[in-house]
Amino acid sequence: MQEAISDVTKDQANLATNVVDALKEMKLTIAELQRKINQPATSAETEKTFAEKRAERFAERRKRFQDAPICKHCNNKHPGVEESKCWELEANAAARKPGWKSKKSNSN
């Protein structure tokens, strides 16, 4: 019986040692993560200012507009909208905004 008690005591001591080791590892991991969080970002993407990002978006939109083909129905460019969706077509009359006027009309 004394042996069983000493075995249980040894098992409890080993368990306590394992828990302490695991807690030490967790403490080191948390400290490392905190260091990484507190480090200033060095990525070029994160260092861009709002104005630089805005200028990039504007340049992308300008390029998309310049690369867009001229619509054969209205003689304008409308990137992102198919020619079949052009408002000059009678089939798309329901999609027109209120007050829309045709560019093909002879109005002055």
C-alpha positions in Angstrom: 0.0 0.0 0.0 2.9 2.3 0.8 4.2 1.7 -2.8 0.9 2.6 -4.3 0.8 5.9 -2.3 4.4 6.7 -3.4 3.5 5.9 -7.0 0.6 8.3 -6.9 2.8 11.0 -5.3 5.4 10.5 -8.0 2.7 10.8 -10.7 1.3 13.9 -9.1 4.8 15.4 -8.9 5.4 14.6 -12.6 2.1 16.1 -13.6 2.9 19.3 -11.6 6.3 19.5 -13.4 4.7 19.1 -16.8 2.1 21.8 -16.0 4.9 24.2 -14.9 6.9 23.5 -18.1 3.8 24.1 -20.3 3.1 27.4 -18.5 6.7 28.5 -19.0 6.4 27.7 -22.8 3.1 29.6 -22.9 4.6 32.6 -21.2 7.5 32.7 -23.7 5.1 32.4 -26.6 2.9 35.2 -25.4 5.9 37.4 -24.8 7.1 36.7 -28.4 3.7 37.5 -29.8 3.6 40.8 -27.9 7.0 41.7 -29.3 5.8 41.0 -32.8 2.6 43.1 -32.2 4.6 46.1 -30.9 7.1 46.1 -33.7 6.5 48.8 -36.3 5.3 47.5 -39.6 8.0 47.3 -42.2 6.0 46.1 -45.2 5.9 48.6 -48.1 2.1 48.0 -48.5 1.4 49.1 -44.9 3.6 52.1 -45.1 1.6 53.7 -48.0 -0.2 56.8 -47.0 -3.9 57.4 -47.7 -3.0 59.8 -50.5 -0.8 57.2 -52.2 -3.5 54.5 -52.0 -6.0 56.9 -53.4 -3.7 57.9 -56.3 -3.2 54.2 -57.1 -7.0 53.6 -57.2 -7.5 56.6 -59.4 -4.8 55.5 -61.8 -6.3 52.0 -62.0 -9.7 53.6 -62.8 -8.2 55.9 -65.4 -6.4 53.0 -67.1 -9.6 50.9 -67.1 -11.5 53.8 -68.7 -8.7 54.3 -71.3 -8.6 50.6 -72.2 -12.4 50.3 -72.5 -13.7 50.0 -76.1 -16.0 52.7 -77.6 -19.6 51.6 -77.6 -21.1 51.3 -81.0 -24.5 52.4 -79.8 -23.7 55.7 -78.0 -20.1 56.4 -79.1 -18.9 56.7 -75.5 -16.9 54.5 -73.2 -18.6 52.8 -70.3 -16.1 50.4 -68.6 -17.7 47.7 -66.5 -21.0 47.9 -68.6 -21.5 45.6 -71.6 -22.5 47.2 -74.9 -25.7 45.1 -74.7 -26.7 47.1 -71.6 -26.2 50.5 -73.2 -29.1 52.9 -72.5 -29.3 54.0 -76.1 -30.9 50.6 -76.9 -34.7 50.5 -76.6 -34.4 47.1 -74.9 -32.7 48.8 -71.9 -35.2 51.7 -71.6 -36.4 50.4 -68.2 -32.8 50.8 -66.8 -32.5 54.5 -67.7 -32.3 57.1 -65.0 -35.2 59.6 -64.7 -34.5 62.6 -67.0 -32.1 60.7 -69.2 -31.7 62.1 -72.7 -30.4 60.3 -75.7 -27.1 61.5 -77.1 -28.2 60.6 -80.6 -31.2 63.0 -80.6 -31.0 66.4 -82.3 -31.7 68.4 -79.2 -29.8 71.7 -78.8 
